[in-house]
């Protein structure tokens, strides 16, 4: 069971990266509606990713992709 949950956690990075790229494209194209919708989807996936990390006891992984990205860009 834990392996399936970890696979789910790790597997969320692929769609998150795709959505982050889409969010960037939408922002560059000044498409506010598409940008906001993509941001909402990123947030929802981040919530799921953190919840799965907590279930697995992966406390160091209890962060979402957006948090890691923003931290790396501002550090």
MODELLER restraints for C-alpha pairs under 7 A, 6 or more apart:
rsr = mdl.restraints
at = mdl.atoms
rsr.add(forms.Gaussian(group=physical.xy_distance, feature=features.Distance(at['CA:2:A'], at['CA:56:A']), mean=6.65, stdev=0.5))
rsr.add(forms.Gaussian(group=physical.xy_distance, feature=features.Distance(at['CA:5:A'], at['CA:52:A']), mean=6.76, stdev=0.5))
rsr.add(forms.Gaussian(group=physical.xy_distance, feature=features.Distance(at['CA:9:A'], at['CA:49:A']), mean=5.66, stdev=0.5))
rsr.add(forms.Gaussian(group=physical.xy_distance, feature=features.Distance(at['CA:9:A'], at['CA:52:A']), mean=5.99, stdev=0.5))
rsr.add(forms.Gaussian(group=physical.xy_distance, feature=features.Distance(at['CA:9:A'], at['CA:53:A']), mean=6.75, stdev=0.5))
rsr.add(forms.Gaussian(group=physical.xy_distance, feature=features.Distance(at['CA:12:A'], at['CA:49:A']), mean=6.80, stdev=0.5))
rsr.add(forms.Gaussian(group=physical.xy_distance, feature=features.Distance(at['CA:16:A'], at['CA:42:A']), mean=6.29, stdev=0.5))
rsr.add(forms.Gaussian(group=physical.xy_distance, feature=features.Distance(at['CA:19:A'], at['CA:38:A']), mean=6.36, stdev=0.5))
rsr.add(forms.Gaussian(group=physical.xy_distance, feature=features.Distance(at['CA:19:A'], at['CA:42:A']), mean=6.54, stdev=0.5))
rsr.add(forms.Gaussian(group=physical.xy_distance, feature=features.Distance(at['CA:23:A'], at['CA:35:A']), mean=5.35, stdev=0.5))
rsr.add(forms.Gaussian(group=physical.xy_distance, feature=features.Distance(at['CA:23:A'], at['CA:38:A']), mean=5.66, stdev=0.5))
rsr.add(forms.Gaussian(group=physical.xy_distance, feature=features.Distance(at['CA:23:A'], at['CA:39:A']), mean=6.67, stdev=0.5))
rsr.add(forms.Gaussian(group=physical.xy_distance, feature=features.Distance(at['CA:26:A'], at['CA:34:A']), mean=6.12, stdev=0.5))
rsr.add(forms.Gaussian(group=physical.xy_distance, feature=features.Distance(at['CA:26:A'], at['CA:35:A']), mean=5.12, stdev=0.5))
rsr.add(forms.Gaussian(group=physical.xy_distance, feature=features.Distance(at['CA:27:A'], at['CA:35:A']), mean=5.91, stdev=0.5))
rsr.add(forms.Gaussian(group=physical.xy_distance, feature=features.Distance(at['CA:46:A'], at['CA:64:A']), mean=4.77, stdev=0.5))
rsr.add(forms.Gaussian(group=physical.xy_distance, feature=features.Distance(at['CA:46:A'], at['CA:65:A']), mean=6.51, stdev=0.5))
rsr.add(forms.Gaussian(group=physical.xy_distance, feature=features.Distance(at['CA:49:A'], at['CA:64:A']), mean=6.33, stdev=0.5))
rsr.add(forms.Gaussian(group=physical.xy_distance, feature=features.Distance(at['CA:50:A'], at['CA:62:A']), mean=4.81, stdev=0.5))
rsr.add(forms.Gaussian(group=physical.xy_distance, feature=features.Distance(at['CA:50:A'], at['CA:63:A']), mean=5.68, stdev=0.5))
rsr.add(forms.Gaussian(group=physical.xy_distance, feature=features.Distance(at['CA:50:A'], at['CA:64:A']), mean=6.03, stdev=0.5))
rsr.add(forms.Gaussian(group=physical.xy_distance, feature=features.Distance(at['CA:53:A'], at['CA:59:A']), mean=6.59, stdev=0.5))
rsr.add(forms.Gaussian(group=physical.xy_distance, feature=features.Distance(at['CA:53:A'], at['CA:61:A']), mean=5.83, stdev=0.5))
rsr.add(forms.Gaussian(group=physical.xy_distance, feature=features.Distance(at['CA:53:A'], at['CA:62:A']), mean=5.37, stdev=0.5))
rsr.add(forms.Gaussian(group=physical.xy_distance, feature=features.Distance(at['CA:54:A'], at['CA:62:A']), mean=6.21, stdev=0.5))
